[in-house]
Amino acid sequence: MQHDVIEQVSFRARSAQAESRMAEAAWAAQPAMERLPGFVSRQFGRDQQGEWIDVVRWQSMAHAQQAAELAGRDPDIAHFFGQIDMESVRMRHFAAPPPAALWSTQPPVRQACPTLLLADFRAVRQFYERHFNARALFDDPRYLVLQLGGPLAPELHLMQPEPRSRPFAGGGILLNLQCDEVDALHARLATAQVPMAMPLEDHPWGDRGFSCIDPAGLELYCYSPRPMAESFLGGLREPWRIGQPAREETEDLEPA
């Protein structure tokens, strides 16, 4: 069962110089924050009056408390903390209960990342770095983690095949990428002569999009949301709506 806790911390910079360094220090601390036990997600920002807010979701209150004890030991997090006027800090914790119609009492999956098995992924890496502003979160000749477009953006993993596995051969997989300005992205990719599989069009299922092919043969469907046509509205589902009965757990059945 999910027992998430949302931690909200508001604060101000300790000086004008610290104010100018705050955003970079906060982002520099992000990898260390993600390594803390029980980390789920994080957002931070600043209002027009100079107050900052840092919102972190933990798997439980126990994890939030443990993180408070461990965080300052990391140099990047300590540097971030060093920009803060500690007398201005206000911390609150909020329970984040799961929906009443949760289908299962099992803990939720936190992230899903497609992984392509490729003997050589240099061309694929260059493609995503050039066209999707990708940056490596983990960089090893055998395994590469690319984040597409900046912090908190989706990830694509590239891995050299092991003896027991088969390399990706293209086809049968479509990777959907939601973006803010699909027309501008299409224009950039077309100018770079990236192979296109589907033209840029408005679609009744609720987006405007196109698809292209990356150097590994993976088809990328790039889109921006649009209003859904009435003919598709009947397919919408609301599995978390109150009053909808939860699906009961069943034991795994052995194959006949």
Backbone as CSV, one residue per row, in Angstrom:
resi,resn,N_x,N_y,N_z,CA_x,CA_y,CA_z,C_x,C_y,C_z
1,MET,0.846,-1.192,0.000,0.000,0.000,0.000,0.884,1.247,0.000
2,GLN,0.431,2.265,-0.674,1.172,3.516,-0.755,1.028,4.321,0.534
3,HIS,2.145,4.826,1.055,2.144,5.650,2.270,2.940,6.932,2.029
4,ASP,2.817,7.516,0.863,3.638,8.670,0.498,3.393,9.871,1.409
5,VAL,4.453,10.656,1.569,4.410,11.897,2.334,5.009,13.003,1.475
6,ILE,4.340,14.148,1.456,4.840,15.309,0.723,5.447,16.286,1.717
7,GLU,6.696,16.616,1.492,7.425,17.548,2.347,7.505,18.900,1.645
8,GLN,7.010,19.930,2.295,7.026,21.286,1.746,7.932,22.157,2.608
9,VAL,8.970,22.720,1.991,9.908,23.578,2.704,9.951,24.932,1.994
10,SER,9.673,26.000,2.735,9.792,27.352,2.201,10.961,28.051,2.890
11,PHE,11.626,28.954,2.156,12.821,29.603,2.706,13.193,30.788,1.830
12,ARG,14.152,31.567,2.323,14.720,32.684,1.578,16.237,32.537,1.515
13,ALA,16.834,33.188,0.544,18.283,33.161,0.412,18.910,33.981,1.534
14,ARG,20.106,33.597,1.932,20.770,34.282,3.043,21.414,35.599,2.619
15,SER,21.557,35.819,1.302,22.155,37.056,0.801,21.801,37.221,-0.669
16,ALA,22.091,38.400,-1.214,21.846,38.641,-2.639,22.713,37.720,-3.496
17,GLN,23.937,37.489,-3.042,24.820,36.587,-3.786,24.280,35.161,-3.759
18,ALA,23.785,34.736,-2.591,23.207,33.399,-2.488,21.955,33.283,-3.353
19,GLU,21.195,34.358,-3.440,19.993,34.355,-4.287,20.355,34.052,-5.730
20,SER,21.443,34.639,-6.199,21.848,34.431,-7.592,22.356,33.008,-7.841
21,ARG,22.778,32.317,-6.769,23.300,30.960,-6.910,22.280,29.883,-6.565
22,MET,21.112,30.291,-6.066,20.179,29.326,-5.485,19.715,28.272,-6.482
23,ALA,19.278,28.694,-7.663,18.728,27.734,-8.620,19.770,26.695,-9.034
24,GLU,20.979,27.153,-9.363,22.010,26.210,-9.783,22.394,25.272,-8.644
25,ALA,22.438,25.811,-7.420,22.775,24.959,-6.275,21.699,23.916,-6.034
26,ALA,20.436,24.315,-6.211,19.333,23.371,-6.019,19.373,22.259,-7.053
27,TRP,19.656,22.606,-8.320,19.733,21.571,-9.355,20.966,20.700,-9.159
28,ALA,22.082,21.290,-8.715,23.293,20.496,-8.490,23.076,19.454,-7.394
29,ALA,22.160,19.759,-6.467,21.863,18.825,-5.382,20.893,17.726,-5.804
30,GLN,20.287,17.861,-6.980,19.241,16.926,-7.392,19.707,15.467,-7.431
31,PRO,20.851,15.135,-8.057,21.262,13.721,-8.078,21.428,13.128,-6.687
32,ALA,21.992,13.904,-5.774,22.165,13.399,-4.411,20.824,13.231,-3.723
33,MET,19.877,14.128,-3.984,18.535,14.000,-3.417,17.884,12.708,-3.898
34,GLU,18.050,12.407,-5.177,17.419,11.223,-5.746,18.012,9.937,-5.179
35,ARG,19.234,10.002,-4.672,19.859,8.818,-4.097,19.446,8.573,-2.647
36,LEU,18.773,9.517,-2.019,18.343,9.330,-0.639,17.255,8.260,-0.579
37,PRO,17.256,7.406,0.430,16.249,6.341,0.529,14.830,6.903,0.551
38,GLY,13.958,6.306,-0.258,12.552,6.696,-0.259,12.208,7.887,-1.124
39,PHE,13.170,8.440,-1.871,12.881,9.587,-2.744,11.934,9.185,-3.867
40,VAL,10.934,10.026,-4.153,10.001,9.780,-5.252,10.103,10.879,-6.305
41,SER,9.963,12.142,-5.904,9.987,13.236,-6.869,10.274,14.548,-6.150
42,ARG,10.597,15.586,-6.933,10.931,16.880,-6.338,10.618,17.998,-7.308
43,GLN,10.111,19.103,-6.784,9.907,20.331,-7.533,10.315,21.504,-6.641
44,PHE,10.850,22.558,-7.236,11.124,23.752,-6.446,10.934,24.975,-7.329
45,GLY,10.747,26.136,-6.674,10.527,27.371,-7.416,10.593,28.577,-6.498
46,ARG,10.362,29.737,-7.081,10.490,31.016,-6.379,9.329,31.919,-6.748
47,ASP,8.789,32.650,-5.749,7.730,33.605,-6.062,8.326,34.992,-6.296
48,GLN,7.500,35.949,-6.650,7.990,37.285,-7.012,8.523,38.056,-5.814
49,GLN,8.187,37.607,-4.609,8.669,38.274,-3.398,9.982,37.686,-2.872
50,GLY,10.538,36.702,-3.602,11.824,36.153,-3.218,11.753,34.955,-2.295
51,GLU,10.556,34.410,-2.091,10.453,33.204,-1.264,10.559,31.973,-2.154
52,TRP,11.385,31.029,-1.722,11.570,29.774,-2.445,10.734,28.683,-1.799
53,ILE,10.407,27.675,-2.604,9.702,26.508,-2.088,10.330,25.260,-2.692
54,ASP,10.520,24.259,-1.856,11.086,22.981,-2.284,10.111,21.901,-1.826
55,VAL,9.569,21.161,-2.771,8.546,20.156,-2.472,9.084,18.792,-2.877
56,VAL,9.215,17.902,-1.901,9.755,16.564,-2.141,8.735,15.533,-1.703
57,ARG,8.542,14.544,-2.527,7.652,13.431,-2.201,8.507,12.238,-1.765
58,TRP,8.197,11.695,-0.579,8.891,10.530,-0.028,7.934,9.354,0.060
59,GLN,8.477,8.160,0.105,7.639,6.960,0.169,6.937,6.815,1.514
60,SER,7.443,7.465,2.544,6.820,7.383,3.869,7.392,8.476,4.756
61,MET,6.745,8.709,5.901,7.250,9.681,6.851,8.601,9.233,7.406
62,ALA,8.770,7.929,7.590,10.051,7.418,8.070,11.177,7.756,7.098
63,HIS,10.904,7.668,5.804,11.917,8.022,4.816,12.213,9.519,4.863
64,ALA,11.184,10.347,5.030,11.395,11.791,5.117,12.286,12.129,6.310
65,GLN,12.049,11.480,7.433,12.851,11.723,8.622,14.288,11.245,8.434
66,GLN,14.442,10.094,7.788,15.782,9.584,7.526,16.544,10.512,6.585
67,ALA,15.850,11.036,5.573,16.491,11.949,4.630,16.965,13.215,5.328
68,ALA,16.181,13.697,6.279,16.576,14.896,7.018,17.879,14.674,7.768
69,GLU,18.113,13.458,8.233,19.339,13.143,8.955,20.529,12.970,8.020
70,LEU,20.281,12.458,6.813,21.369,12.124,5.894,21.734,13.242,4.928
71,ALA,20.776,14.112,4.599,20.959,15.050,3.491,22.189,15.924,3.645
72,GLY,22.385,16.507,4.827,23.479,17.445,5.007,24.857,16.841,4.905
73,ARG,24.958,15.513,4.891,26.267,14.860,4.786,26.811,14.872,3.363
74,ASP,25.932,15.090,2.387,26.381,15.132,0.999,26.868,16.543,0.668
75,PRO,28.034,16.693,0.041,28.569,18.042,-0.213,27.694,18.899,-1.126
76,ASP,27.033,18.300,-2.127,26.190,19.090,-3.019,24.942,19.602,-2.312
77,ILE,24.339,18.742,-1.497,23.169,19.178,-0.738,23.586,20.200,0.312
78,ALA,24.740,19.976,0.954,25.225,20.927,1.950,25.487,22.294,1.322
79,HIS,26.002,22.308,0.090,26.227,23.580,-0.609,24.899,24.285,-0.879
80,PHE,23.896,23.533,-1.276,22.558,24.099,-1.477,22.033,24.684,-0.168
81,PHE,22.127,23.916,0.893,21.681,24.400,2.201,22.428,25.668,2.612
82,GLY,23.692,25.784,2.185,24.499,26.932,2.547,24.024,28.244,1.949
83,GLN,23.167,28.187,0.932,22.620,29.403,0.324,21.371,29.903,1.055
84,ILE,20.879,29.133,1.994,19.576,29.383,2.621,19.733,30.125,3.947
85,ASP,18.856,31.075,4.186,18.726,31.711,5.496,17.943,30.749,6.383
86,MET,18.632,30.039,7.252,18.007,28.975,8.026,16.912,29.492,8.966
87,GLU,16.987,30.749,9.372,15.937,31.290,10.235,14.628,31.475,9.488
88,SER,14.703,31.500,8.146,13.480,31.686,7.347,12.814,30.361,6.983
89,VAL,13.450,29.242,7.309,12.957,27.927,6.881,11.665,27.570,7.610
90,ARG,10.681,27.122,6.837,9.422,26.601,7.372,9.150,25.265,6.681
91,MET,9.017,24.205,7.479,8.821,22.857,6.923,7.480,22.297,7.376
92,ARG,6.771,21.671,6.421,5.509,20.999,6.722,5.478,19.661,5.996
93,HIS,4.761,18.691,6.572,4.591,17.382,5.947,3.101,17.087,5.777
94,PHE,2.769,16.508,4.634,1.388,16.191,4.298,1.298,14.725,3.885
95,ALA,0.366,14.010,4.433,0.109,12.651,3.967,-0.482,12.714,2.564
96,ALA,-0.087,11.767,1.720,-0.602,11.697,0.346,-1.296,10.359,0.165
97,PRO,-2.522,10.221,0.692,-3.197,8.924,0.651,-3.525,8.506,-0.774
98,PRO,-3.491,7.204,-1.044,-3.841,6.712,-2.374,-5.339,6.848,-2.604
99,PRO,-5.775,6.830,-3.864,-7.202,6.922,-4.156,-7.985,5.750,-3.586
100,ALA,-9.235,6.021,-3.241,-10.067,4.974,-2.636,-10.271,3.795,-3.570
101,ALA,-10.222,4.061,-4.859,-10.461,2.997,-5.836,-9.165,2.351,-6.314
102,LEU,-8.101,2.466,-5.508,-6.841,1.857,-5.904,-7.056,0.380,-6.222
103,TRP,-6.534,-0.049,-7.358,-6.795,-1.409,-7.821,-6.091,-2.471,-6.999
104,SER,-4.994,-2.112,-6.377,-4.184,-3.124,-5.731,-3.574,-2.567,-4.457
105,THR,-3.309,-3.444,-3.490,-2.606,-3.034,-2.282,-1.101,-3.109,-2.457
106,GLN,-0.643,-3.514,-3.625,0.786,-3.576,-3.884,1.349,-2.161,-4.028
107,PRO,2.611,-1.940,-3.646,3.230,-0.629,-3.841,3.235,-0.255,-5.316
108,PRO,3.095,1.047,-5.630,3.027,1.464,-7.034,4.390,1.400,-7.718
109,VAL,4.374,1.185,-9.013,5.580,1.333,-9.830,5.879,2.828,-9.932
110,ARG,7.109,3.218,-9.713,7.453,4.640,-9.666,7.906,5.201,-11.006
111,GLN,8.463,4.369,-11.870,8.997,4.875,-13.122,9.081,3.746,-14.133
112,ALA,8.895,4.086,-15.406,9.068,3.123,-16.491,9.983,3.746,-17.535
113,CYS,11.089,3.084,-17.833,12.073,3.625,-18.764,12.347,2.620,-19.868
114,PRO,12.081,2.964,-21.136,12.430,2.041,-22.219,13.936,1.872,-22.317
115,THR,14.386,0.645,-22.579,15.802,0.343,-22.710,16.038,-0.371,-24.034
116,LEU,16.898,0.186,-24.861,17.247,-0.426,-26.140,18.565,-1.173,-25.998
117,LEU,18.593,-2.422,-26.450,19.811,-3.217,-26.438,20.521,-3.041,-27.775
118,LEU,21.678,-2.372,-27.734,22.406,-2.039,-28.954,23.889,-2.337,-28.772
119,ALA,24.507,-2.949,-29.768,25.933,-3.229,-29.697,26.753,-1.941,-29.716
120,ASP,26.282,-0.941,-30.454,26.972,0.349,-30.547,25.912,1.442,-30.526
121,PHE,25.886,2.261,-29.482,24.858,3.292,-29.424,25.412,4.706,-29.568
122,ARG,26.559,4.849,-30.206,27.124,6.185,-30.404,26.243,7.052,-31.304
123,ALA,25.743,6.508,-32.407,24.912,7.292,-33.323,23.589,7.665,-32.677
124,VAL,23.023,6.749,-31.888,21.761,7.028,-31.209,21.966,8.133,-30.177
125,ARG,23.059,8.066,-29.451,23.355,9.106,-28.463,23.474,10.471,-29.134
126,GLN,24.215,10.548,-30.223,24.381,11.820,-30.925,23.048,12.361,-31.422
127,PHE,22.174,11.472,-31.870,20.857,11.876,-32.353,20.057,12.575,-31.246
128,TYR,19.989,11.968,-30.082,19.187,12.536,-28.994,19.849,13.760,-28.376
129,GLU,21.170,13.787,-28.353,21.852,14.983,-27.855,21.619,16.165,-28.788
130,ARG,21.600,15.913,-30.071,21.439,16.994,-31.035,20.001,17.485,-31.121
131,HIS,19.048,16.557,-31.191,17.676,16.951,-31.498,16.761,17.059,-30.276
132,PHE,17.135,16.447,-29.155,16.264,16.468,-27.984,16.982,16.963,-26.725
133,ASN,18.123,17.629,-26.920,18.863,18.227,-25.805,19.138,17.205,-24.707
134,ALA,19.441,15.984,-25.099,19.663,14.907,-24.127,20.986,15.096,-23.405
135,ARG,20.995,14.705,-22.120,22.195,14.719,-21.298,22.315,13.376,-20.589
136,ALA,23.539,12.914,-20.412,23.764,11.618,-19.783,23.661,11.736,-18.269
137,LEU,22.816,10.883,-17.666,22.746,10.764,-16.218,23.679,9.669,-15.721
138,PHE,23.918,8.682,-16.567,24.881,7.613,-16.282,25.562,7.283,-17.594
139,ASP,26.901,7.285,-17.586,27.647,7.162,-18.841,28.724,6.098,-18.692
140,ASP,28.473,4.950,-19.282,29.402,3.830,-19.237,29.376,3.166,-20.614
141,PRO,30.487,2.639,-21.093,30.473,1.989,-22.414,29.437,0.890,-22.544
142,ARG,29.022,0.308,-21.428,28.051,-0.790,-21.476,26.621,-0.354,-21.212
143,TYR,26.443,0.830,-20.609,25.080,1.273,-20.249,25.063,2.795,-20.210
144,LEU,24.058,3.372,-20.871,23.938,4.823,-20.959,22.508,5.230,-20.618
145,VAL,22.367,6.204,-19.723,21.052,6.750,-19.367,20.985,8.181,-19.883
146,LEU,20.079,8.445,-20.809,19.897,9.775,-21.376,18.604,10.384,-20.844
147,GLN,18.699,11.643,-20.427,17.493,12.384,-20.022,17.190,13.374,-21.132
148,LEU,15.952,13.352,-21.633,15.594,14.084,-22.842,15.036,15.460,-22.507
149,GLY,15.906,16.470,-22.482,15.413,17.831,-22.391,15.635,18.541,-21.086
150,GLY,16.278,17.946,-20.099,16.545,18.661,-18.867,16.095,17.905,-17.645
151,PRO,16.326,18.480,-16.457,15.957,17.801,-15.210,14.481,17.435,-15.170
152,LEU,14.192,16.265,-14.628,12.835,15.729,-14.468,12.206,15.291,-15.787
153,ALA,12.941,15.365,-16.901,12.407,14.950,-18.199,12.469,13.427,-18.329
154,PRO,11.772,12.858,-19.321,11.800,11.398,-19.516,13.205,10.887,-19.812
155,GLU,13.404,9.612,-19.534,14.705,8.988,-19.746,14.618,7.899,-20.818
156,LEU,15.724,7.720,-21.538,15.896,6.615,-22.479,17.192,5.918,-22.103
157,HIS,17.131,4.588,-21.922,18.303,3.822,-21.527,18.815,3.013,-22.725
158,LEU,20.129,2.980,-22.877,20.787,2.226,-23.942,21.765,1.254,-23.296
159,MET,21.707,0.000,-23.714,22.500,-1.035,-23.059,23.088,-1.976,-24.097
160,GLN,24.344,-2.372,-23.897,24.938,-3.384,-24.764,24.319,-4.745,-24.446
161,PRO,23.977,-5.518,-25.469,23.343,-6.821,-25.214,24.251,-7.763,-24.446
162,GLU,23.643,-8.528,-23.564,24.355,-9.587,-22.871,24.183,-10.884,-23.676
163,PRO,24.976,-11.901,-23.384,24.871,-13.149,-24.158,23.463,-13.735,-24.179
164,ARG,22.702,-13.539,-23.112,21.363,-14.133,-23.033,20.306,-13.304,-23.741
165,SER,20.632,-12.088,-24.180,19.629,-11.177,-24.741,19.860,-10.941,-26.226
166,ARG,18.811,-10.472,-26.896,18.886,-10.170,-28.313,18.895,-8.666,-28.520
167,PRO,19.725,-8.148,-29.434,19.766,-6.700,-29.664,18.477,-6.197,-30.307
168,PHE,18.178,-4.925,-30.062,17.014,-4.288,-30.673,17.218,-4.211,-32.179
169,ALA,16.176,-4.610,-32.925,16.284,-4.638,-34.386,15.315,-3.675,-35.061
170,GLY,14.645,-2.812,-34.277,13.698,-1.870,-34.869,12.371,-2.530,-35.186
171,GLY,11.347,-1.721,-35.216,10.023,-2.226,-35.576,9.260,-2.768,-34.389
172,GLY,7.944,-2.537,-34.403,7.072,-3.084,-33.375,7.019,-2.288,-32.091
173,ILE,7.806,-1.201,-31.995,7.815,-0.357,-30.801,7.674,1.099,-31.224
174,LEU,6.802,1.824,-30.517,6.598,3.246,-30.763,6.818,3.968,-29.441
175,LEU,7.765,4.908,-29.411,8.040,5.689,-28.209,7.342,7.031,-28.335
176,ASN,6.373,7.305,-27.446,5.623,8.557,-27.482,6.351,9.628,-26.678
177,LEU,6.564,10.798,-27.287,7.241,11.913,-26.632,6.344,13.150,-26.697
178,GLN,5.819,13.571,-25.563,5.014,14.792,-25.517,5.933,15.999,-25.425
179,CYS,5.673,17.000,-26.242,6.495,18.213,-26.238,5.592,19.440,-26.276
180,ASP,6.170,20.596,-25.963,5.372,21.824,-25.893,5.087,22.408,-27.269
181,GLU,6.059,22.330,-28.183,5.925,22.978,-29.494,6.238,21.961,-30.591
182,VAL,5.244,21.177,-30.952,5.473,20.085,-31.886,5.800,20.597,-33.291
183,ASP,5.210,21.722,-33.690,5.494,22.251,-35.026,6.960,22.664,-35.152
184,ALA,7.480,23.322,-34.130,8.879,23.757,-34.165,9.814,22.548,-34.172
185,LEU,9.475,21.522,-33.385,10.297,20.311,-33.368,10.284,19.635,-34.728
186,HIS,9.120,19.537,-35.337,9.015,18.918,-36.662,9.862,19.682,-37.672
187,ALA,9.828,21.009,-37.617,10.594,21.815,-38.559,12.094,21.581,-38.387
188,ARG,12.557,21.493,-37.136,13.986,21.264,-36.890,14.422,19.898,-37.400
189,LEU,13.617,18.861,-37.114,13.981,17.516,-37.545,13.925,17.378,-39.062
190,ALA,12.931,18.020,-39.677,12.833,17.953,-41.136,14.021,18.651,-41.789
191,THR,14.429,19.787,-41.243,15.594,20.503,-41.773,16.852,19.652,-41.652
192,ALA,16.937,18.873,-40.576,18.092,17.987,-40.372,17.964,16.689,-41.157
193,GLN,16.890,16.548,-41.931,16.651,15.377,-42.786,16.546,14.082,-41.988
194,VAL,15.936,14.180,-40.808,15.631,12.980,-40.035,14.506,12.234,-40.745
195,PRO,14.607,10.927,-40.945,13.548,10.182,-41.650,12.204,10.287,-40.939
196,MET,11.167,10.577,-41.695,9.815,10.710,-41.154,8.991,9.476,-41.513
197,ALA,8.143,9.051,-40.579,7.261,7.913,-40.813,5.803,8.327,-40.882
198,MET,5.428,9.393,-40.182,4.052,9.885,-40.165,4.091,11.398,-40.291
199,PRO,3.273,11.989,-41.163,3.313,13.444,-41.338,2.748,14.176,-40.124
200,LEU,3.064,15.447,-40.016,2.541,16.292,-38.943,1.083,16.626,-39.228
201,GLU,0.206,16.189,-38.329,-1.237,16.389,-38.518,-1.932,16.522,-37.169
202,ASP,-3.131,17.110,-37.212,-4.024,17.087,-36.050,-4.752,15.755,-36.038
203,HIS,-4.888,15.146,-34.849,-5.507,13.831,-34.744,-6.715,13.873,-33.822
204,PRO,-7.767,13.163,-34.165,-9.000,13.221,-33.369,-8.860,12.633,-31.972
205,TRP,-7.822,11.805,-31.732,-7.663,11.218,-30.400,-7.073,12.206,-29.386
206,GLY,-6.782,13.441,-29.830,-6.427,14.467,-28.863,-5.000,14.970,-28.916
207,ASP,-4.417,15.038,-30.111,-3.083,15.623,-30.200,-2.802,16.081,-31.624
208,ARG,-1.709,16.795,-31.770,-1.140,17.145,-33.067,0.257,16.557,-33.052
209,GLY,0.573,15.699,-34.017,1.844,15.015,-33.926,2.347,14.466,-35.238
210,PHE,3.533,13.892,-35.159,4.184,13.242,-36.302,5.095,12.157,-35.726
211,SER,5.647,11.334,-36.577,6.622,10.356,-36.104,7.837,10.365,-37.012
212,CYS,8.997,10.067,-36.389,10.251,9.988,-37.115,11.003,8.744,-36.642
213,ILE,12.107,8.443,-37.278,12.877,7.235,-36.980,14.269,7.625,-36.502
214,ASP,14.667,7.068,-35.347,16.009,7.371,-34.843,17.021,6.418,-35.486
215,PRO,18.330,6.623,-35.266,19.333,5.793,-35.955,19.276,4.309,-35.627
216,ALA,18.636,3.935,-34.514,18.508,2.517,-34.181,17.292,1.878,-34.821
217,GLY,16.454,2.690,-35.483,15.231,2.174,-36.082,14.015,2.316,-35.200
218,LEU,14.148,2.988,-34.045,13.014,3.195,-33.148,12.154,4.334,-33.671
219,GLU,10.844,4.099,-33.748,9.925,5.135,-34.211,9.509,6.006,-33.028
220,LEU,9.681,7.324,-33.189,9.332,8.294,-32.151,8.074,9.041,-32.575
221,TYR,7.037,8.937,-31.765,5.816,9.703,-32.025,5.865,10.956,-31.163
222,CYS,6.069,12.103,-31.785,6.211,13.384,-31.093,4.906,14.156,-31.236
223,TYR,4.389,14.667,-30.113,3.066,15.283,-30.160,2.907,16.365,-29.101
224,SER,1.924,17.232,-29.342,1.433,18.186,-28.354,-0.060,17.949,-28.186
225,PRO,-0.580,18.007,-26.963,-2.008,17.731,-26.741,-2.905,18.738,-27.462
226,ARG,-4.055,18.254,-27.885,-5.108,19.068,-28.492,-6.455,18.560,-27.964
227,PRO,-7.518,19.319,-28.110,-8.837,18.830,-27.677,-9.213,17.535,-28.386
228,MET,-9.783,16.608,-27.643,-10.166,15.315,-28.191,-11.511,15.417,-28.904
229,ALA,-11.609,14.752,-30.056,-12.862,14.729,-30.795,-13.921,13.963,-30.005
230,GLU,-15.159,14.343,-30.188,-16.257,13.730,-29.442,-16.322,12.224,-29.661
231,SER,-15.952,11.779,-30.838,-16.021,10.354,-31.143,-15.054,9.527,-30.310
232,PHE,-14.041,10.168,-29.699,-13.071,9.453,-28.873,-13.342,9.597,-27.377
233,LEU,-14.238,10.490,-27.000,-14.464,10.751,-25.581,-14.976,9.524,-24.841
234,GLY,-15.662,8.636,-25.552,-16.193,7.443,-24.913,-15.113,6.495,-24.426
235,GLY,-13.900,6.660,-24.894,-12.821,5.784,-24.467,-12.142,6.232,-23.185
236,LEU,-12.451,7.444,-22.709,-11.810,7.932,-21.490,-12.278,7.136,-20.280
237,ARG,-11.357,6.856,-19.379,-11.663,6.134,-18.154,-11.135,6.914,-16.948
238,GLU,-11.795,6.740,-15.811,-11.394,7.399,-14.566,-11.282,6.336,-13.473
239,PRO,-10.199,5.546,-13.484,-10.113,4.402,-12.567,-10.038,4.795,-11.097
240,TRP,-9.723,6.080,-10.790,-9.577,6.475,-9.386,-10.805,7.191,-8.852
241,ARG,-11.873,7.269,-9.633,-13.063,8.001,-9.181,-13.677,7.334,-7.957
242,ILE,-14.030,8.148,-6.971,-14.651,7.644,-5.748,-15.982,6.972,-6.093
243,GLY,-16.206,5.822,-5.473,-17.449,5.093,-5.718,-17.278,3.952,-6.682
244,GLN,-16.173,3.973,-7.441,-15.906,2.856,-8.347,-15.249,1.741,-7.540
245,PRO,-15.793,0.550,-7.528,-15.247,-0.515,-6.677,-13.825,-0.863,-7.058
246,ALA,-13.019,-1.080,-6.035,-11.630,-1.483,-6.264,-11.589,-2.932,-6.715
247,ARG,-10.625,-3.242,-7.552,-10.453,-4.610,-8.005,-9.809,-5.416,-6.884
248,GLU,-10.412,-6.524,-6.543,-9.870,-7.349,-5.465,-8.645,-8.094,-5.947
249,GLU,-7.741,-8.325,-5.019,-6.519,-9.073,-5.332,-6.856,-10.537,-5.583
250,THR,-6.188,-11.128,-6.519,-6.369,-12.554,-6.796,-5.015,-13.232,-6.751
251,GLU,-4.997,-14.459,-6.338,-3.755,-15.191,-6.312,-3.314,-15.547,-7.734
252,ASP,-2.001,-15.591,-7.901,-1.478,-15.996,-9.210,-1.894,-17.438,-9.490
253,LEU,-2.409,-17.636,-10.672,-2.867,-18.985,-11.043,-1.767,-19.707,-11.780
254,GLU,-1.586,-20.940,-11.443,-0.616,-21.760,-12.144,-1.169,-22.122,-13.515
255,PRO,-0.331,-22.109,-14.546,-0.826,-22.479,-15.878,-1.331,-23.916,-15.880
256,ALA,-2.408,-24.130,-16.612,-3.004,-25.473,-16.662,-2.059,-26.432,-17.386
